[in-house]
Amino acid sequence: MDNFDLKVDKALNEPLSNENYFSTAHSLKYMGSSQFKAFLECESGALAELNGEYPREETTALLVGSYVDAHFEGSLDIFRAKHPEIFKQNGDLKAEYKQADYIIQRIERDPVFMKYMSGKKQVIMTGEIAGVPYKIKIDSYHEDKAIVDLKCMRDFQPQWKDGRKQNFVDFWRYDIQGAIYREVVRQNTGKVLPFIIAGVTKEKETDLGLFEIPQEVLDVALAEVVEKSPRFNEIKQGKIVAERCEKCNSCRFTKKLTGFTDYRIMEVIGLWRYKNAR
């Protein structure tokens, strides 16, 4: 039994739960939407994160989103206890998390938004896509009606990526998440349900909205998941070598020089980064 099998074997007798959902063993056993998207961005970086060689940084932006998520999960007290860095020395919340409290209050003032957030919380399901085990955890599951996922983002404005502006769904590849969630729910229930993003922003005055990703968009995204899942799974298993993007933090951390480069190529790289940062 190789190292991958040993790690996965540890998860075989541990049912998925909120407590172990993000454990290394279950992340090796199952693919998830975040993991799939990480492999899309950089195969080498995703593998390094999975193996604990270059863990993902817990930024303030991510923690603010997690703070809002934790409130609607009913686990905010646990989140606060696990993250003392969100408090000042005098025990008050830092400004960013006071803003998170304001976001929560804004959400709770809107009855329609709250209706969509009133489904079963953190529903875990597993399935298989293209022969690869998948796991999902639904923020608000309305049985036989809809899959709702809460997203806390900077704003709803288009973002630059790959030399063009993209709407926030395409930029963050929420279509991939929706396709995976819809398919796993279908496998478990026989129902093909709408996937709806319950979006809120971190702007000074919080904006909010409910956004359905159309079925035809999810169909295209699912085809991409079917196509690429086997390769990503074989990378996890060590059967094929992960490709490097040479742009992410993980690739920069492990970069090894083999010689010199014509300086003029940096103009092209700089222009690319400028367009993608706008």
Secondary structure, 3 states (H helix, E strand, C coil): CCHHHHHHHHHHCCCCCCCCCCCHHHHHHCECHHHHHHHHHCHHHHHHHHCCCCCCCCCHHHHHHHHHHHHHHCCHHHHHHHCHHHECCCCCECHHHHHHHHHHHHHHCCHHHHHHCCCEEEEEEEEEECCEEEEEEEEEEECCCEEEEEEEECCCCCEEECCEEECHHHHHCHHHHHHHHHHHHHHHHCCCCCEEEEEEECCCCCCEEEEEECHHHHHHHHHHHHHHHHHHHHHHCCCCCCCCCCCCHHHHHHCCCCCCCCCCHHHHHHHHHHHHHC
